[in-house]
C-alpha cells in the first residue's frame, strides 16, 4: 500500500470493497491464467488510481491477486508495459515485447 494514498486504504468503504472483491474472486487472476489455483490476498487496481477516488472505489477496476503476483508480475507490467516470461526456446511470451513486435513486422 503506497504511503501517498494510505488514507484511502484506511477507509471503511475500501475495507468493505476489498472484502467483497476477495469473497467474489478468491483466486489469483494471474495464477489462474497459468493454470494454478492460488488464494488471492491482495485487491489490485487494474488501472492505477493515482488518488482518483472514482477509479479507486470502482469495482470494475479491481482484480484479486496473490501477493507474489502483485509484488512482482504486476509491478513489472506497470514499470515496463509487458509481462515477464519466456517460452521453452527463450523467446518472450508477451505479444507486446519489442522482440515479438519486430517479428510481426510492427514497429517497437
PyMOL commands that set and color helices and strands:
alter all, ss='L'
color gray80, all
select helices_A, chain A and resi 3-9+12-24+29-33+53-56+59-61+67-80+98-103
alter helices_A, ss='H'
color red, helices_A
select strands_A, chain A and resi 42-45+62-65
alter strands_A, ss='S'
color yellow, strands_A
deselect
rebuild
show_as cartoon
